Amino acid sequence: MPTGVHIQDARAQLFDAAERVLLRDGPHALTSRAVTTEAGVAKGVLHRHFEDFDAFLTQLVLDRIDRLAELAPIAGLGTVVDNLTETLTRLFSSVAVAIVALITFRDDLRHRLRQARGTGGVPLATEAAVMIGDYLRAEREHGRIAFDADVDTLAPTLVGAGHLLFADRHAGPPDPEAVRRMVVTVLATALP
């Protein structure tokens, strides 16, 4: 990248490049050099916008966590099983599986994310479980989930089981019917 060339929205360009590296090569290959090379920018660009590489990764994950709201199903529309099947498929077909692996892989990143979010667990997976829990509570208010359903257990169970179905990057995504069967099984006692 020639010196003095203005880069439009360098943060977004770097985040998108990091996502591509994560999806293609996995968390072990994610380095500042890999990101800047993928983005087609000089290495100094990353350090001009972020204190260090862990600060970059922290902001990347926080940005992707903030995007979870775009995946939230709408209570009362469609069926609960279809809504959750679609939401989990969209969640784990994205970069989420690779980000969870990255968070697991890098202790400093996990620590920074917990400080920034004030939550325990595995960042992103924890927020996804909160989103699913909120959806299940809303469906309970519509009478589409049993009144006594333990949504605080169902939500992380759905996220964890969904993650396991999508975790093998090399095998490709699971059959949509496998995701649906998992959702039906987890919700077996919660559907009226």
N, C-alpha and C positions, 0 to 999 in steps of 0.2 A: 504494500500500500504506500503510495508516494506520500511524502511529508507534506502537510498543509492541505490535504484533501479533506473536506468536511464530510463527516459520516452522519447521515440522518439516523437518529434514535439508536445510538451505539449499544445501549443496554439491551434493547429488544433484539438487535442483530446478534449480540453475543449470547443472549438467552436461547434464541432459536438455534444457533450453532451448537451450543452445549446439548440441547435436546437431540439434535441429529447425531452427535457423537455418542451420547448415551444410548440411543435406540440402535444405532448401528454396531457399536463396539463394546458397550457395557460400561459400568462405573469405573473399572480398573483403568480404562483408556482415557478417562476424562482428566486432562491436564490443562493448564492455562495455554500451553503451546498448541495443543490439539484444538482448543476452542477458538483461539485467534486464527489459526490456520484455516479451520473450517469456515470461519466468518470472513476470511480474506482481508484481515486487518493486521496491523503491526501489533506485536505483543504488548507494547506500551499502552495501547488503547484500553485494554482490560484494566491495567493498573492506574490509568488516569481516572477511571470511573469507580473503582473499588479499591478499598484499603489493601486487600490481599485476595488470594484465590478462594480462601474459605469464606470471606465476606461476599465474594461473587456468588459462590454456591448457595450461601444462606439466602441471598436476595432472589436467586433463581427459584429455589424451593418455595419461598414465601410468595413469590409471584404465582407459581403454579397452584399453591394452596388457595390463594385468593380467587383463582379461576374455577374452583370447585362449585361455586354458586351457580355457574352456568350449566352445570350438570344436574342440579337439583330437580327431581321430578315434582310435578304439581299434583297435590292431593285432590282426590275427587274426580280426576279425569282418567280415562282408560281403566285398566285393571291394576291392582297392586302388584301382581306377579309380573305383568308386562312392563310396568314402570320400573321396577327394581331390576329386572333382567336388562333392560335397555340402559339404565343408569350405571350398573356395574360393568356392563360391556363397554360403554363409552369411557368410563373412568379408567379401566384397566387396559383398554386398547390404546390409550394415550401414553404419555411418557411416565405415568404414575408407577408402574411396576419397576421401571429403571430408577426412578427417584427413590422409591422405598429401598431398593438395593444400595443406592448411593448413600443414603442416610445410615443404613446399617454398616456400610463399608467404612465410613469416615466418622470417627468418634468426635472430633472437634466440630464438625458440621452439626451433628446431632445435639451436642451441648449448646451451640449457638442458637439453634432453632428452638430448643426448649426454653432458653432464656428469652428469646424474642416473642414466642407465643404464650409462654407461661403455662404450657401443658406438658403432661408426661406422655408416655407411650411413644409410638413411632410417628413423628410428625408426618403429615399428609394422610396416613392411614387413620390416625386419630380424628383428624378433621373430617375425613370422609365418613367415619362412623357417626360423628355428630350430625352431619348432614342427613344421613340415612335415618338416624334416630328422630330427628325433627320431622322428617317426612312420615315416618311410621306413627308418630304422635298425632300429626295432622289427620292421617287416615283413620286413626282411632276415633278422633272427634267426628269424622264422617260416618262412623259405624262400619268401616270396611276392615278394621283390625279389631280383634277381640278386646273388650274393655280391660281385661286382666292380663293382656299380653305384656311380657317383660321386654319392652323395646330397648332398654339399656343393655340387654344381653343379645337380643336379636340383631341390632345394628352392627356391633363389632363382629358378630358371627358371620353375617353376610359379607362384610368387607374382608375378613380373614379368609373365608372360603373362596370368595371371588378372587382374591390375590393368588391363592394357591392354584386355581384353575388357569390363570394367565401367566404364572411365574416363569414358565420355560420359554424364554425369548426365542429359542431356536426352533421349537416345535410349531410355532405359530399359534394363533388364538384358538381357544377351544370351540367346539361345535356350539352354536347358539342354543341348541336343545340341552346341552350339558349345563349351561349357565341357568337356564330356565328350571331344570330338574333340581339344581342346588337351591334355588330360591324357593321353589315349592316345598322342598324338604325342610329347609330352615323355618319356613313360615307355617308348617303343617298344623300346629296347634293354635296359631295366631289368627288364622283366617276364619271368619264366622261361617 
